[in-house]
């Protein structure tokens, strides 16, 4: 398996709090890696470091062998990393089509004109928003804003996609559609780091899981093995005798 992303000894502090403490892992080509753990364990901070929203205090991040730690988010995006956010971020004054166009403008090979229009239509259709390009993004439901945010991320033509609880809040039917969409992205060669609390999705989608707790790696391995690890169960559920 070709290594796409290599993370070594990543550290991020906020004052006296060490939010990410010595995080190391790799992501291979067309691999889905689950990044899981209780709330406050450092998962979103880790994604912020990978995407350039935060700069690490120590450690190394390499994308296809190229060091990217500390680069600005736009430079990292042009190198092939896209993400969605735990709290959905659309451009509310723009319609759905314009939101996706913004992504096309920041990819390594920007699209314009008719080619951009075709790609926007394709991406909106892909995420379940076909025919709704002229609807203002602020008027979309929460779930549809999530779909739009994913379409905008895919507009960057990424090699690595970072999904921060993208499946959260979906009803059972939407969840199955979302899982199917993520599986199709992997079949097309996309590598994905998935932060998620929906354990059925983790078991279905992930090749490997990393469990974080208090900023550090608690366990790593196949989903079923990791989720049955007593240390992981304790981190999620606590001590039943407490």
N, C-alpha and C positions, 0 to 999 in steps of 0.2 A: 504494500500500500504506500503510495506517495504521500509524504507529509506536506500538508498545505500550511498549517499554522503550528508554530512551536513557541510555547510560553515557558519561561524559565525564571524561577525565583521572584515572582512578581510581588511587590509590596506597595501598599498605599495606606498612608496615615492621614487621619483628620485630628490634628492636635495630639492628644494622648491616646486616641483610639486607633488601633491597627485594624482597618476594615478588610484588607487583603494581606495575608501574611505568608509569603513564600510559595505562592501558587505556581505550579508547574504542570503542564499537560501538552499533548499534541492533538491535532485534528487532521485526519487523513482526507484524501480526495474522496468525495461522495460519501463521507461519513456523517452521521448525526450523533453528536455528543450531548448528553444531558448534563446540565449543571443544576444540581438540586441542593436543597437544604432548607432549614427553618428560616422564617423571616429574620432579617438582620444578619444573615450569615456571610454576606459579602458578594452575593451572586451578581446583583445589578452593578455594583462597583466594578466587578471584574469585567462586565460587558462595557462599561464606560471607559475602562483602560484600553480594552481591545479596539474600541471604535475611535479613540482619540478625544473623547469628551473630558477625560481626566488624564493627567500625566502621572506615571508611576514614580514612586520615590526610589525604587530599586527594581532590578530585574530586567528581563529582555523579552521582547515580542518580535518574532520573525514570521513574515508572510512570504512563502515560497523562497525562503532563505534570506530575504531582505529585512534588515532591522527597521521596525516601524514604531517602536516605543517612543512616545512623546511627540509624534507628528500630529499636525492639526487634523480635525475630523474630515475636512474636505480632501486633503491629500490621501488619507487612508481610504476614503470612499473611492477616489479615482484609482487606487491600487487594487480595488476589488472587494471591499468590505461594506456591507449594508446592514442596517438594523431596524428593528421596531422597538417601541418603548413600552414600559410597564404602564405608564399613563399615556394614553394615545396622543400623538402629536400630529395633527393635520394643520394645514394652512387655512384657517376658517374663513378668510375673506375671499378665497379662491374656490372655484368649482372643482369637481372631482378630476376632470380632464386636466385642469391647470396644475393641480397637485402632482399628478404623474409627470406632466411636462417638466416640472421643476427637477424631478429625478433624472430625466433624460438629459437635461442640460449639464448635470454634474458627473455623468459617466465619463470613462476614459475616452470614449469616442462619441461625443454628443450627437444627438439626432435633431434635425430641424425639418420644418415644412411637412410635406406629405408623408415622408418616412416616419416622422415623429407622430403624426396623426394616426397612422396605421398601428404603430407600436402602442400608443395609448389605448386605442380600442381593444387591441389584443390583450393587454395587461388587465384592463378593467373587466373584460370578459373572463379572463383567467381566474380572478378572485371573486367572481359572482356579482359584479357591478355592471355588467353589460347593458348598454343603452342608457346609462345614468350619468354620463360624462358631464352634462351641463347642470347637474344638481349641485347646489352649494354644499361644500363639505360640512359646514356648521349645521346644516339641516339633516344630515345623515344620522341614523341611529348609532349608538355606541359600537355595536357589532359591525355595522357597515363602515364606520370610521376605521376600525381595525383592518378591515379588508382593503380600504383605500391606502392606509399606511403601508401595508404589505405590497400593494401594487407599486407605490412610489419607491419602496426599497428595491423591488425587482427591476425597476426602470434603470437602476444603476448597473445592471448586468453584472452582479457580484459573483465572485468565486466563493465567498464565505458570507453566510447570512446569520445574523445574531437575532434570535427571537426571544424577547423578554415577556413571558407569560402571554403570548399571543392567543393561546387557546382558552384563557381564563374567561369566564362569563358566558361561554357558548352553551346553548341547550344541547341535548344529546344528539339531535340530527345535525346541528351545525358543527358539533365536535367531530363527528365522523367525517363530514365534508372537509373540515380543517385538517384532520389527520391525513385524509386522502390527498389533499393538495400538497402537504409537506412531503409525503412519500413521492409524489410525482416530481417535485423539485429535486429530490435526491437522485431519482432515476435519470434526470437530465444532467447530473454531474455536480450539483451544488452541494457544498459542505455546509453543515448547519450546527451552530451551538444553540441549544434549546434550554432556556431557563423556564421551568414549569413546575406547578404544584399538582397538575392533573396526572396522577400516577398511572392511570390506564394509558394515557398518551405516551408517557415515558416508557412503559413496557412495550408498547406497540412500535414506537418509532426509533428508539435509541439503540445504537450498537454498543455504546459504553456509557456509563454514568460516572460523574464525579460528585461526591457529596461534600459540601462545605459546611463548616460549623465554626462560628466565631472567627471567620476570616481564613481558616486553614482547611486543608483537605483532610476529611475524616475517613473517607473510603473511596475506592475506585474499582470499577469492574463492570461485568455484565449486569443489566438492570435487575433481574430477579435475585442474583446473588447479593448485590449491594442493598436492595430494599429489604432483604431478610437478615442483614447483618445486625446483631443486637446493639452495637454502638449507634447505628443509624436509627433504629427504632427508638432508642433512648433519646437521641437528639431531637427527634420529631415529637415524641409523645411524653418525654420526661420520665421521672421515676414514679411508678404507680404507688409506691409506699410513702411518697413525700407528703 
